[in-house]
Amino acid sequence: MELKRVVVTGLGAVTPLGNSVPEFWDNLVKGVSGATPITRFDTTLFKTQFACEVKDFDATKYFDRKEVRKLDLYAQYAIAAAKEAIDNSGLDLEVIDKDEVGVIFAAGIGGITTFEQEVGYYYQHLENGPKFNPFFIPKMISDIAAGQISIMYGFRGPNFSTTSACASSTNALIDAFNYIRLGQANIIVTGGAEASITPAGVGGFNALTALSTRNDSPESASRPFSKSRDGFVMGEGSGCLILEELEHAIARGANILCEVVGGGMSADAYHLTATHPEGLGAKLVMARALKDAGMKPEDIDYINVHGTSTPVGDISEPKAILSVFGEHAYNLNISATKSMTGHLLGAAGAVEAIATILSLVNNIVPPTINFTEGDEDEQIDNKLNFTFNKAQKRVINAALSNTFGFGGHNASVIVKKYVR
């Protein structure tokens, strides 16, 4: 069976750096940090008091107030990003065959805001017996963003959610890629959304000692590969991509942004929250993505790395890159855009895939900001080009994006410039 080619024809983003793709990209290239003190709840007693929140988001731009009450914040972000991506793609919704359009949309946690609110209300009114909002379950479950997008647009193709912690939306992207190239759909709306900047979200990650506690300087707290890194910064938002079968895209005169050519998946099989110290799963997932794409290591120009700014996690990924790419690793540009967006958990892969695609389109590598000094003792090879502190222009013909999640889940996707 001959596999079909898959291209990207639309992008949408709601992020801590902006609530549209152009705004997101502009701030990314400028090296802007999205980290600010948390506004959602009183953080006085929390070890971490800052995060990369989405700013100035108005849900009523996308649905009326009655509908807003039926949607958890993460689903609101997902629908907003999907709307931008669908508009950006130029799809004629009156003409396309909606039986052949699917939605595969990820969430690592899902409706945690709704869960906290409902359970809190229950315990406050326990003496009156259980009383829950009838929309509690439909708002909370992690698949509902995919369902809501499908219902809103009438898309009747494959419809589900993927959950693999921080790798969730890269897994969704790979699933969408595979469904299209196997002929199961012509178009798939894919991506991920997360809105976990809540007392339980921040408190839970604090309990794991995973978050930076640099409360005196939030904007410089996310500093991947820097000696002084002390944990990741929570982020939130959504990224959406329109994947489309090539001939379908050509037939309707779509603007093709790039081609998706390969995806890899693996497991560390090592630890609940830590990456393998030698990057064994990371090596395997990048090698599998290259094999799937039919590419050699030297074909890749840029890697958007997982790079979370954790003391241990930032060590294993460069080791894996050196193992897979050999001497070519020193020719690569590498950057960790989480230094600006924070860690969007289940939405990270989609937002970083968008950053990777825009790097390819514009031949600009966004920076890894907040670097101060390297640490040879921690085995991070500082001769690698991590694109520290300032964006760099270079021709990018092909790029790879990595995401790794709690539980040892690894996913990598490769995109390249479209050539007919």
C-alpha positions as CSV (number, residue, x, y, z in Angstrom):
1,M,0.0,0.0,0.0
2,E,1.4,3.4,-1.0
3,L,1.3,5.8,1.8
4,K,-0.3,9.2,1.1
5,R,1.7,12.4,1.7
6,V,0.5,14.7,4.5
7,V,0.9,18.5,4.7
8,V,0.0,21.3,7.2
9,T,-2.4,23.9,5.9
10,G,-3.5,25.8,9.0
11,L,-2.3,26.8,12.4
12,G,-3.9,28.2,15.5
13,A,-2.5,29.1,18.9
14,V,-3.6,30.4,22.3
15,T,-0.4,30.8,24.4
16,P,1.2,32.8,27.2
17,L,2.9,34.8,24.4
18,G,-0.2,35.7,22.5
19,N,-3.7,34.5,21.5
20,S,-3.0,34.1,17.8
21,V,-0.2,32.6,15.7
22,P,1.3,35.9,14.5
23,E,1.4,37.3,18.0
24,F,2.9,34.1,19.4
25,W,5.6,33.9,16.7
26,D,6.5,37.6,17.0
27,N,7.1,37.3,20.8
28,L,8.9,34.0,20.4
29,V,11.4,35.5,18.0
30,K,11.9,38.5,20.2
31,G,12.7,36.2,23.2
32,V,9.8,37.4,25.4
33,S,9.1,35.5,28.6
34,G,5.4,34.7,29.3
35,A,6.0,34.2,33.1
36,T,4.2,36.5,35.5
37,P,2.8,36.3,39.0
38,I,-0.2,34.0,39.1
39,T,-3.6,35.8,39.0
40,R,-6.0,32.9,39.2
41,F,-5.8,32.2,42.9
42,D,-4.1,33.4,46.1
43,T,-0.5,31.9,46.1
44,T,0.6,33.3,49.4
45,L,1.2,29.8,50.9
46,F,2.6,28.2,47.7
47,K,6.2,27.6,47.1
48,T,5.8,28.7,43.5
49,Q,3.8,31.9,42.9
50,F,4.2,32.5,39.2
51,A,3.4,30.8,35.9
52,C,3.0,31.4,32.2
53,E,-0.7,32.3,32.1
54,V,-2.7,33.1,29.0
55,K,-3.4,36.8,29.1
56,D,-6.4,38.8,27.9
57,F,-8.4,35.8,26.7
58,D,-12.0,36.6,26.0
59,A,-14.1,33.4,25.5
60,T,-17.1,35.4,24.4
61,K,-15.2,36.1,21.1
62,Y,-15.8,32.4,20.3
63,F,-19.1,31.5,21.9
64,D,-21.9,33.1,23.8
65,R,-21.9,33.4,27.6
66,K,-24.3,30.5,28.0
67,E,-21.9,28.2,26.1
68,V,-18.9,29.4,28.1
69,R,-20.5,28.0,31.3
70,K,-20.5,24.6,29.7
71,L,-16.8,24.5,28.9
72,D,-13.8,24.1,31.0
73,L,-11.0,26.6,30.4
74,Y,-8.9,24.0,28.6
75,A,-11.7,23.3,26.1
76,Q,-12.2,27.0,25.6
77,Y,-8.5,27.3,24.6
78,A,-8.8,24.3,22.3
79,I,-11.8,25.7,20.5
80,A,-10.3,29.1,20.1
81,A,-7.1,27.6,18.6
82,A,-9.1,25.3,16.4
83,K,-11.1,28.2,15.0
84,E,-8.0,30.2,14.1
85,A,-6.4,27.1,12.5
86,I,-9.5,26.3,10.4
87,D,-9.9,30.0,9.4
88,N,-6.1,30.0,8.5
89,S,-6.5,26.9,6.4
90,G,-9.0,28.5,4.1
91,L,-11.3,25.4,4.3
92,D,-14.7,26.0,2.7
93,L,-16.9,24.3,5.3
94,E,-19.8,24.4,2.8
95,V,-17.9,22.3,0.3
96,I,-15.6,19.8,2.0
97,D,-16.8,16.3,2.8
98,K,-17.2,16.4,6.6
99,D,-17.3,12.6,6.8
100,E,-13.6,12.8,5.8
101,V,-12.6,15.4,8.4
102,G,-11.4,14.1,11.8
103,V,-10.5,15.7,15.2
104,I,-7.7,14.2,17.3
105,F,-7.1,16.6,20.2
106,A,-4.9,15.9,23.3
107,A,-5.0,16.9,26.9
108,G,-2.6,15.7,29.6
109,I,-4.9,16.5,32.5
110,G,-8.1,18.0,31.0
111,G,-10.7,19.8,33.1
112,I,-8.9,20.2,36.4
113,T,-10.4,23.7,37.0
114,T,-13.9,22.2,36.8
115,F,-12.9,19.2,39.0
116,E,-11.6,21.5,41.7
117,Q,-14.6,23.8,41.6
118,E,-17.1,21.0,41.8
119,V,-15.4,18.9,44.4
120,G,-14.8,22.0,46.5
121,Y,-18.5,22.9,46.3
122,Y,-19.5,19.4,47.3
123,Y,-17.4,19.4,50.5
124,Q,-18.7,22.9,51.4
125,H,-22.3,21.7,51.2
126,L,-21.8,18.1,52.3
127,E,-24.6,18.3,54.8
128,N,-27.2,18.8,52.0
129,G,-26.2,15.6,50.2
130,P,-24.3,15.3,46.9
131,K,-25.1,18.1,44.4
132,F,-23.1,18.5,41.2
133,N,-23.5,20.6,38.1
134,P,-25.0,18.5,35.3
135,F,-22.1,19.6,33.1
136,F,-19.5,18.5,35.6
137,I,-18.4,15.3,33.8
138,P,-18.8,16.7,30.2
139,K,-16.7,19.7,31.2
140,M,-14.0,17.7,33.0
141,I,-13.2,14.7,30.8
142,S,-10.0,15.0,28.7
143,D,-11.6,14.0,25.4
144,I,-14.3,16.6,25.4
145,A,-12.3,19.2,23.5
146,A,-12.1,16.9,20.5
147,G,-15.8,16.2,20.9
148,Q,-16.7,19.9,21.1
149,I,-14.7,20.8,18.0
150,S,-16.3,18.0,16.1
151,I,-19.8,19.0,17.2
152,M,-19.2,22.7,16.5
153,Y,-18.1,22.1,12.9
154,G,-19.9,18.8,12.1
155,F,-16.7,16.9,11.4
156,R,-17.6,13.2,11.4
157,G,-14.2,11.5,10.8
158,P,-12.0,9.9,13.4
159,N,-12.5,11.6,16.7
160,F,-10.7,11.0,20.0
161,S,-8.1,12.3,22.5
162,T,-4.6,11.2,23.3
163,T,-3.2,11.3,26.8
164,S,0.5,10.7,27.5
165,A,1.3,13.5,29.9
166,C,3.6,16.1,28.3
167,A,3.9,14.0,25.1
168,S,0.1,14.0,24.6
169,S,-0.3,16.5,21.7
170,T,2.7,15.2,19.8
171,N,1.1,11.7,20.0
172,A,-2.1,13.3,18.7
173,L,-0.2,14.9,15.8
174,I,1.5,11.5,14.9
175,D,-1.9,9.8,15.1
176,A,-3.4,12.4,12.8
177,F,-0.4,12.0,10.4
178,N,-0.8,8.2,10.3
179,Y,-4.6,8.2,9.9
180,I,-4.3,10.5,6.8
181,R,-1.4,8.7,5.2
182,L,-3.3,5.4,5.6
183,G,-6.3,6.9,3.9
184,Q,-8.6,7.0,6.9
185,A,-9.3,10.8,6.5
186,N,-8.6,13.7,4.2
187,I,-8.2,16.3,6.9
188,I,-7.6,16.1,10.6
189,V,-7.8,18.9,13.1
190,T,-5.2,18.1,15.7
191,G,-3.3,19.5,18.6
192,G,-3.7,19.8,22.4
193,A,-4.9,22.1,25.2
194,E,-4.2,22.5,28.9
195,A,-5.3,24.8,31.7
196,S,-3.8,23.5,34.9
197,I,-2.6,26.7,36.6
198,T,-4.8,25.9,39.6
199,P,-4.2,25.3,43.3
200,A,-4.0,21.5,42.7
201,G,-2.0,21.8,39.6
202,V,0.7,24.1,41.1
203,G,0.5,22.5,44.5
204,G,0.9,19.0,43.0
205,F,3.9,19.9,41.0
206,N,5.4,21.7,44.0
207,A,5.0,18.5,46.0
208,L,7.1,16.8,43.3
209,T,9.7,19.6,43.6
210,A,9.4,19.9,39.8
211,L,8.7,23.7,39.6
212,S,11.0,26.6,39.8
213,T,10.6,28.7,42.9
214,R,12.3,31.8,41.6
215,N,9.5,34.0,42.8
216,D,11.6,37.1,42.8
217,S,12.2,36.9,39.1
218,P,9.5,34.9,37.2
219,E,10.5,36.1,33.8
220,S,14.0,34.6,34.1
221,A,12.9,31.4,35.9
222,S,12.7,29.0,33.0
223,R,16.4,28.7,31.9
224,P,17.0,25.4,30.1
225,F,20.5,24.1,30.0
226,S,21.7,26.9,32.4
227,K,23.7,25.8,35.5
228,S,21.3,27.8,37.7
229,R,18.1,26.1,36.5
230,D,15.8,25.0,39.3
231,G,12.7,23.5,37.7
232,F,10.1,24.1,35.1
233,V,7.5,26.9,34.9
234,M,3.9,26.0,34.4
235,G,2.2,27.2,31.2
236,E,-1.2,26.9,29.7
237,G,-3.0,27.3,26.3
238,S,-3.6,25.4,23.1
239,G,-2.0,24.7,19.8
240,C,-3.9,23.4,16.7
241,L,-2.7,22.2,13.3
242,I,-4.7,21.3,10.2
243,L,-3.2,18.2,8.7
244,E,-4.3,17.4,5.2
245,E,-3.7,14.8,2.5
246,L,-1.5,16.4,-0.1
247,E,-3.6,15.9,-3.2
248,H,-6.7,17.1,-1.4
249,A,-4.9,20.2,-0.4
250,I,-3.6,20.8,-3.9
251,A,-7.1,20.3,-5.4
252,R,-8.6,23.0,-3.3
253,G,-5.7,25.4,-3.7
254,A,-4.6,25.4,-0.1
255,N,-1.6,27.3,1.2
256,I,0.8,24.5,2.2
257,L,3.0,25.5,5.1
258,C,5.2,22.3,5.2
259,E,5.1,18.6,5.0
260,V,4.9,16.1,7.9
261,V,7.3,13.3,7.0
262,G,7.9,11.2,10.1
263,G,7.0,10.4,13.7
264,G,8.5,8.3,16.4
265,M,7.3,7.0,19.7
266,S,9.1,5.2,22.5
267,A,9.2,4.6,26.3
268,D,12.0,5.1,28.8
269,A,10.7,2.2,30.9
270,Y,12.7,3.8,33.7
271,H,10.9,6.1,36.2
272,L,7.6,7.8,36.8
273,T,8.8,11.3,36.4
274,A,12.5,11.3,35.5
275,T,14.0,10.8,32.1
276,H,16.5,8.0,31.6
277,P,19.9,9.5,32.6
278,E,21.5,8.3,29.4
279,G,18.5,9.3,27.3
280,L,17.8,5.8,26.0
281,G,14.2,6.5,25.2
282,A,15.1,9.9,23.7
283,K,17.7,8.2,21.4
284,L,15.2,5.6,20.3
285,V,12.3,8.0,19.6
286,M,14.5,10.3,17.4
287,A,16.0,7.4,15.6
288,R,12.5,6.0,14.9
289,A,11.3,9.4,13.6
290,L,14.2,9.6,11.2
291,K,13.6,6.0,10.0
292,D,9.9,6.7,9.5
293,A,10.8,9.8,7.5
294,G,13.4,8.0,5.4
295,M,15.9,10.6,6.4
296,K,19.5,10.7,7.6
297,P,20.6,12.6,10.7
298,E,22.4,15.2,8.6
299,D,19.1,16.0,6.9
300,I,17.9,17.8,10.0
301,D,18.8,21.5,10.6
302,Y,16.9,22.3,13.8
303,I,15.6,20.6,16.8
304,N,13.0,22.1,19.1
305,V,13.9,20.2,22.2
306,H,11.8,19.2,25.2
307,G,14.1,21.3,27.4
308,T,12.1,21.9,30.5
309,S,14.7,23.6,32.7
310,T,14.8,20.8,35.3
311,P,18.2,19.9,36.8
312,V,18.1,16.3,35.7
313,G,15.9,16.3,32.6
314,D,18.1,18.8,30.7
315,I,21.1,16.5,30.9
316,S,19.8,13.4,29.1
317,E,18.4,15.0,25.9
318,P,21.7,16.6,24.7
319,K,23.3,13.2,25.3
320,A,20.6,11.5,23.2
321,I,21.1,14.1,20.4
322,L,24.8,13.5,20.4
323,S,24.3,9.8,20.2
324,V,21.8,9.9,17.3
325,F,23.3,12.8,15.3
326,G,27.0,12.3,16.0
327,E,29.3,15.1,14.6
328,H,26.3,16.6,12.8
329,A,24.9,17.5,16.2
330,Y,27.3,20.5,16.2
331,N,25.8,21.7,12.9
332,L,22.3,21.8,14.4
333,N,20.5,24.7,15.9
334,I,18.8,23.6,19.1
335,S,16.3,25.6,21.1
336,A,14.0,25.2,24.1
337,T,11.0,27.4,23.5
338,K,9.7,26.4,27.0
339,S,12.1,29.1,28.2
340,M,9.5,31.6,27.0
341,T,6.1,29.7,27.0
342,G,6.7,27.7,30.1
343,H,5.6,24.0,30.0
344,L,2.1,23.6,28.6
345,L,2.0,20.0,29.6
346,G,-0.5,18.2,27.2
347,A,-0.5,21.2,24.9
348,A,3.3,21.5,24.8
349,G,3.9,19.3,21.7
350,A,1.4,21.1,19.6
351,V,2.6,24.6,20.5
352,E,6.2,23.5,19.9
353,A,5.3,21.9,16.6
354,I,3.8,25.2,15.5
355,A,7.0,27.0,16.6
356,T,9.1,24.4,14.7
357,I,6.9,24.9,11.5
358,L,7.2,28.6,11.7
359,S,11.0,28.3,12.1
360,L,11.0,26.2,8.9
361,V,8.7,28.7,7.0
362,N,10.6,31.8,8.2
363,N,14.2,30.4,8.4
364,I,14.6,31.8,11.9
365,V,15.4,29.7,15.0
366,P,13.8,31.1,18.2
367,P,16.1,31.4,21.1
368,T,16.6,29.6,24.4
369,I,16.4,32.6,26.7
370,N,17.7,33.1,30.3
371,F,21.0,31.3,29.8
372,T,23.6,32.5,32.2
373,E,26.3,29.9,32.4
374,G,26.9,26.3,31.5
375,D,28.0,23.5,33.8
376,E,30.5,21.0,32.4
377,D,30.1,18.9,35.5
378,E,26.5,18.1,34.5
379,Q,27.6,16.7,31.2
380,I,25.8,19.2,29.0
381,D,28.0,19.8,26.0
382,N,28.1,23.6,25.7
383,K,29.7,23.3,22.2
384,L,26.2,22.4,20.9
385,N,24.4,25.4,19.5
386,F,21.5,25.9,21.9
387,T,20.6,29.3,20.3
388,F,21.1,31.0,23.6
389,N,19.3,34.3,24.3
390,K,18.9,35.5,20.7
391,A,17.1,34.2,17.6
392,Q,19.3,33.1,14.7
393,K,18.6,33.2,11.0
394,R,19.5,30.1,9.0
395,V,18.0,28.1,6.2
396,I,15.9,25.3,7.7
397,N,14.9,22.5,5.3
398,A,13.9,20.0,7.9
399,A,13.3,20.1,11.6
400,L,12.5,17.8,14.5
401,S,10.4,18.4,17.6
402,N,10.8,16.4,20.8
403,T,8.3,15.9,23.7
404,F,8.8,13.6,26.7
405,G,6.2,12.9,29.4
406,F,5.8,11.6,32.9
407,G,5.5,7.9,32.7
408,G,8.4,7.7,30.3
409,H,6.4,8.6,27.2
410,N,8.5,10.0,24.3
411,A,7.3,11.4,20.9
412,S,9.1,13.1,18.1
413,V,7.8,14.5,14.8
414,I,9.7,15.7,11.7
415,V,8.6,18.4,9.3
416,K,10.2,19.6,6.2
417,K,9.8,22.3,3.5
418,Y,7.1,21.2,1.0
419,V,8.4,20.3,-2.4
420,R,5.9,19.0,-5.0
